[in-house]
Amino acid sequence: MSASPRIRFGTDGWRGVIARDFTFDGVRLVAGAVAATLRASHPKGHRFLVAVGHDTRFLSRRFAQTAADALAALGVEVRLTTSHFPTPMLACAIPVLKARGGLMVTASHNPPSYNGLKVRIADGGCATTTLTDQIEAEVRRLSGDLSVRPEGASPSTGQTTVGTIDLFDPLPQYQERLSTLIDMERIARSGLHVVIDPMYGATQGIVAALLRQIGLQVEEIHAEINPWFGGVSPEPLGASLGELSKRVRDLHESRKIGLAFDGDGDRLGAIDETGSYVTPHQVFALLLQHLVTRRGLSGTVIKTFSTTAMIDRLAASHGLRLAITPIGFKHIAEVMRREPFLIGGEESGGIGVAGHIPERDGIVSALLLLECLATEEKPLGVLLGELEAKVGPHCYRRLDLQLAQPEDGAELGRRVASDPPAHIDGWRVNEVQTLDGVKLVGADGGWLLIRPSGTEPVLRLYAEAQSQGQVSRLLDWAKTYADKI
């Protein structure tokens, strides 16, 4: 028997290349470890429930069924989704079902060759680092860390009672939740023409149906099962949304917008009426402004270390507390659980709002953006111009570099932190921050962040400045520095 790769939880769950790192044996082990970890904090002898769902990736349904079977074999009651659904829908169902937690088979935005497991807890939010550490420890205990169990075998725990597996559809309950979060009637009166790109992922058919039900004109592209995602990672970044941009640009209507979702529907990308890509930073800022000025809401604003300084300025202008966390929505969720919050968001397009679960939700973000456009009765591009007039120009870009070894990115960060440059092509470095990766902050408020990905062997370079030219210069410097190492 060959040794299996070590199972580790990254920024959000366990992910790996299918058949090499992410295997059926691994799914059984993780499901067994999740069952044991949840049972340890549950009254002895009491049965509990876990919800299981999956996205549209290769073998996702079979992986989900495998997880459900392993949980049931250990006496857990399982609710398995009837088909593929977005992660936020499964997460939203967990507290309604009074489940102890949930397992979602997805690799989110990662390349098509990947799959993974996200763990959610009783409130529907991301598992805490403490919990995933416990799950990893339990995996090592059950497997000896490297052993491979035969096909169909579950970890041995002495469990004799078998749980049941029932199918469920999370959509009706999710639609009820939307009615409490979004002014759908206002959106219905907007006359917007919406083009949707689910990027072959789990939102296909769902958002389009919701908007058609209220009478909007909706067009949908890439809305079929394609486990290779058209050869593009299902991450709604500008470079991957060329067809969506063209579709929006070619529409004759003036009131139009493009919406794109990642593979499991917890991230949003947007295209304005000119066909231009709108960054997640801009969407986050617009939604924050909308919730405060139009909804009259308040609370802590939460952002990750790689998110725009526009949020700092807006929070300060409205007298709101700002919390900055390491990268990964699980850190945002921890703040959401401990204090009244208004909105939390990250650079990658994941945004969560008050009144919902402590989780990012691309569908809620998209509908809230449509509500903002309907309320203001202005095109998205115009609103972005007004935002810039308020907070100043903030240009942004991210560059991803493949790593030969995952640890190479950490080594680069250590070198920059230990010997930071005083200037980068005339741009003066004013401060070095190390909350997550290494961030060089300029005297003008711009910044460059160097950080290894938490989900794949990639070095991420992030930069924000007052002009795209300055952003390019910062990224070019970081790439050249990385290439030398």
ABEGO torsion letter per residue (X at the ends): XBBBBBBBBBABEBBBBBGAABBAAAAAAAAAAAAAAAAAABBBGBBBBBBBBBBABBGAAAAAAAAAAAAAAAGBBBBBBABBBBAAAAAAAAAAAGBAEBBBBBAEABBAABBBBBBBBAAGBBBBAAAAAAAAAAAAAAAGGABBBBBGBBBBAGBABBBBBBBBBAAAAAAAAAAAABBAAAAAAAGBBBBBBAGGBAABGAAAAAAAAAGBBBBBBGABBBAAGGGBBBBBBAAAAAAAAAAAAABABABBBBBBBBAAGABBBBBBAAGBBBBAAAAAAAAAAAAAAAAGBBEBBBBBAABBAAAAAAAAAAGBBBBBBBBEAAAAAAAAAABBBABBBBAAGBBBBBGBBBBBBAAAAAAAAAAAAAAAGBBAAAAAAAAAAAAEBBBBBBBBBBBABAAAAAAAAAAAAABBBABBGGBBBABBBAABEBBBBBAAGBBBBBBBBAABBBBBBBBBBABAAAAAAAAAAAAAAAAAX
